[in-house]
Amino acid sequence: MVALCATSFSSIFIRLTPASAIIIAFWRQFLATILTLLIIIISNQFSKLTDVSKKELLYFIFAGFFLAIHFATWILSLFYTTIAQSLVIVNASPAIVVILGVVFLKEKINRYQISGILLSIVGGIIIAFGSLQASSQAPNPLYGNVLAFIGALTFSGYIIIGRIIRKTKEINLFIYTFYVYAISTIFLVIIALITSSNELFLSFIGKAPLKAYIGFFLLAGISTIFGHTLYNYSLKEIKAAVVSVVTLGEPIISSILAIIILMEYPTLITIIGGFIVIFGVSSTILKESEDDIIPEPSLLDH
């Protein structure tokens, strides 16, 4: 529950951070990489950083690439659509993972999961095309919803890679996240240099507003470390599928926070579509078999 609360603030932090989406994504991953490295050093696991094969490193690169695109597109979506719409769409990734698991990993799917996926698709369509009226909080809802969907797709690819890695070798959680965070940071630097090179340079020499740096640290320290890390620790006592369902509370809590802090009210059609998506996704992952295809819930969280 602490992790759920921590991650539910991420979209609020993003909205209150005076910087472009790509710069926010870069600083979040950059600081999260540093914090993860500190955890590795404090826990005396630094020597394990070199215990990685070339094949695993290749997987890390692909995972980092997908994670970079995920953060770039999802964070940008918050600048064009509402928090409620963006989070409901991007948190449908568990259902997408089920589909990708069938296609790429030849995993079985049952009729309950098919029903859940279909419900999620219906709910997503309702959200994407049922709330297209522009407002100050959502200047281009359709574009924002498409970006959120791309974020869900790329995050699902990231999760599938994580599952492949876990099948081949038991890798320490912090070692894996360090490499993936670091590699995603590199990709985000490349994207930033192409799209916002001047802003990236200014942020590095301390020319960004103080409020921006506060937002960067809150996203990395609270939403990533306290959110992602605590979800992973909770896996010691709670099944992955159950924890994954808990993460679906993020769109609800974040929407409530958006009303209180940002005065951003979801439309009725968003609420209806949102509940359909959440019900469909939860039905899908609750019907997982014992060898559930969803890895660490922290990878499902934002």
Summary of the structure (lengths in Angstrom):
residues: 302
radius of gyration: 18.3
end to end distance: 14.4
largest distance: 55.1
contacts: 1113
relative contact order: 0.23
helix: 77%
strand: 0%
